[in-house]
Amino acid sequence: MALDKILSIGGKPGLYKLLTQTRSGFVGESLLDGKRVTVGIRSNVSVLSEIAIYTLEEEVPLREVFQKIKEKEGGKKTSISHKADKIELEEYFFEILPNYDEDRVYASDIKKIVQWYNILLDNNITDFVEEKDGEEPTAVEASKEEE
Protein backbone atom coordinates (compact mmCIF):
# COMPACT_ATOMS: atom_id res chain seq x y z
CA MET A 1 0.00 0.00 0.00
CA ALA A 2 1.29 3.41 -0.97
CA LEU A 3 1.66 6.37 1.36
CA ASP A 4 -0.96 8.26 -0.66
CA LYS A 5 -3.63 6.05 0.98
CA ILE A 6 -2.32 6.62 4.54
CA LEU A 7 -3.69 9.55 6.54
CA SER A 8 -2.97 11.43 9.72
CA ILE A 9 -6.13 12.88 11.24
CA GLY A 10 -5.82 15.86 13.55
CA GLY A 11 -6.95 15.06 17.09
CA LYS A 12 -6.85 11.29 16.55
CA PRO A 13 -3.89 9.08 17.47
CA GLY A 14 -2.00 6.96 14.97
CA LEU A 15 -2.48 6.59 11.25
CA TYR A 16 -5.47 5.66 9.12
CA LYS A 17 -5.93 3.83 5.85
CA LEU A 18 -8.26 5.59 3.41
CA LEU A 19 -11.12 3.19 2.65
CA THR A 20 -13.58 5.29 0.69
CA GLN A 21 -14.67 8.84 0.07
CA THR A 22 -18.17 10.04 0.83
CA ARG A 23 -20.04 13.22 -0.03
CA SER A 24 -19.29 14.69 3.37
CA GLY A 25 -15.74 13.39 3.86
CA PHE A 26 -14.29 9.89 3.95
CA VAL A 27 -14.07 6.64 5.88
CA GLY A 28 -10.74 5.58 7.34
CA GLU A 29 -9.54 2.50 9.19
CA SER A 30 -7.10 2.81 12.08
CA LEU A 31 -3.77 1.07 11.56
CA LEU A 32 -3.54 0.71 15.36
CA ASP A 33 -6.75 -1.12 16.20
CA GLY A 34 -8.64 -1.58 12.90
CA LYS A 35 -11.60 0.58 13.97
CA ARG A 36 -13.34 2.55 11.26
CA VAL A 37 -13.99 6.26 11.57
CA THR A 38 -15.96 8.70 9.47
CA VAL A 39 -14.19 12.01 9.02
CA GLY A 40 -15.78 15.21 7.75
CA ILE A 41 -14.32 17.45 5.07
CA ARG A 42 -13.56 20.17 7.62
CA SER A 43 -11.26 17.92 9.68
CA ASN A 44 -7.53 18.51 9.64
CA VAL A 45 -6.27 15.59 7.56
CA SER A 46 -2.80 15.06 6.08
CA VAL A 47 -1.88 12.47 3.46
CA LEU A 48 1.57 11.05 4.27
CA SER A 49 2.71 11.26 0.65
CA GLU A 50 2.19 15.04 0.75
CA ILE A 51 4.23 15.71 3.91
CA ALA A 52 7.80 16.99 3.65
CA ILE A 53 10.51 17.73 6.18
CA TYR A 54 12.42 21.02 6.15
CA THR A 55 16.16 20.87 5.61
CA LEU A 56 18.59 23.76 5.27
CA GLU A 57 18.51 23.48 1.46
CA GLU A 58 15.11 22.05 0.51
CA GLU A 59 12.09 20.07 1.66
CA VAL A 60 12.58 16.29 1.74
CA PRO A 61 9.45 14.14 1.19
CA LEU A 62 8.46 12.08 4.22
CA ARG A 63 8.73 8.87 2.17
CA GLU A 64 12.46 9.55 1.67
CA VAL A 65 12.91 10.12 5.41
CA PHE A 66 11.12 6.81 6.09
CA GLN A 67 13.41 5.12 3.55
CA LYS A 68 16.49 6.50 5.32
CA ILE A 69 15.19 5.22 8.67
CA LYS A 70 14.53 1.83 7.08
CA GLU A 71 18.10 1.69 5.71
CA LYS A 72 19.59 2.77 9.07
CA GLU A 73 17.55 0.22 11.03
CA GLY A 74 17.94 -2.61 8.50
CA GLY A 75 14.19 -2.81 7.89
CA LYS A 76 13.42 -3.22 11.60
CA LYS A 77 11.70 -0.95 14.12
CA THR A 78 13.53 2.16 15.27
CA SER A 79 16.18 1.75 17.94
CA ILE A 80 14.65 4.70 19.77
CA SER A 81 11.15 5.09 21.17
CA HIS A 82 8.94 8.00 20.17
CA LYS A 83 8.66 8.63 23.92
CA ALA A 84 12.41 9.26 24.30
CA ASP A 85 13.79 12.57 25.57
CA LYS A 86 13.94 15.55 23.22
CA ILE A 87 17.76 15.43 23.01
CA GLU A 88 17.81 11.70 22.16
CA LEU A 89 15.17 12.19 19.45
CA GLU A 90 17.09 15.10 17.92
CA GLU A 91 20.37 13.14 17.95
CA TYR A 92 18.65 10.16 16.28
CA PHE A 93 17.04 12.37 13.63
CA PHE A 94 20.36 14.11 12.99
CA GLU A 95 21.78 10.66 12.04
CA ILE A 96 18.89 10.15 9.62
CA LEU A 97 18.78 13.64 8.12
CA PRO A 98 21.96 15.56 9.10
CA ASN A 99 20.89 18.80 7.42
CA TYR A 100 17.35 19.06 8.82
CA ASP A 101 16.29 22.55 9.86
CA GLU A 102 16.38 22.52 13.65
CA ASP A 103 14.42 25.78 13.81
CA ARG A 104 11.43 24.44 11.86
CA VAL A 105 11.45 20.71 12.72
CA TYR A 106 10.42 20.31 16.35
CA ALA A 107 10.88 17.37 18.73
CA SER A 108 7.11 16.73 18.44
CA ASP A 109 7.53 16.32 14.66
CA ILE A 110 10.37 13.84 15.18
CA LYS A 111 8.21 11.90 17.67
CA LYS A 112 5.46 11.61 15.06
CA ILE A 113 7.86 10.48 12.36
CA VAL A 114 9.36 7.76 14.59
CA GLN A 115 5.92 6.64 15.76
CA TRP A 116 4.48 6.63 12.22
CA TYR A 117 7.43 4.66 10.88
CA ASN A 118 6.90 1.97 13.53
CA ILE A 119 3.12 1.86 12.88
CA LEU A 120 3.74 1.44 9.14
CA LEU A 121 6.26 -1.33 9.82
CA ASP A 122 3.76 -3.13 12.09
CA ASN A 123 1.28 -3.06 9.20
CA ASN A 124 3.83 -4.33 6.63
CA ILE A 125 3.86 -1.02 4.77
CA THR A 126 7.55 -0.76 3.94
CA ASP A 127 7.65 0.30 0.30
CA PHE A 128 8.31 3.97 0.93
CA VAL A 129 9.94 4.89 -2.37
CA GLU A 130 7.71 4.98 -5.39
CA GLU A 131 8.41 6.19 -8.87
CA LYS A 132 5.49 8.01 -10.47
CA ASP A 133 5.02 8.51 -14.19
CA GLY A 134 6.86 11.56 -15.47
CA GLU A 135 9.04 11.88 -12.39
CA GLU A 136 12.78 11.52 -12.40
CA PRO A 137 13.92 8.87 -9.93
CA THR A 138 15.71 10.28 -6.92
CA ALA A 139 19.05 8.96 -5.71
CA VAL A 140 17.27 6.76 -3.18
CA GLU A 141 14.95 5.33 -5.87
CA ALA A 142 17.85 4.71 -8.23
CA SER A 143 19.82 2.81 -5.60
CA LYS A 144 16.76 0.67 -4.82
CA GLU A 145 16.38 -0.33 -8.47
CA GLU A 146 19.91 -1.70 -8.52
CA GLU A 147 19.12 -4.23 -5.76
Secondary structure as UniProt FT lines:
FT   HELIX           3..5
FT   STRAND          6..9
FT   TURN            10..11
FT   STRAND          16..22
FT   TURN            23..24
FT   STRAND          25..30
FT   TURN            31..33
FT   STRAND          36..40
FT   TURN            41..42
FT   STRAND          45..47
FT   HELIX           48..50
FT   STRAND          52..55
FT   STRAND          59..61
FT   HELIX           62..73
FT   TURN            74..75
FT   TURN            82..83
FT   HELIX           86..96
FT   TURN            98..99
FT   TURN            102..104
FT   HELIX           107..122
FT   TURN            123..124
FT   TURN            133..134
FT   HELIX           139..145
//
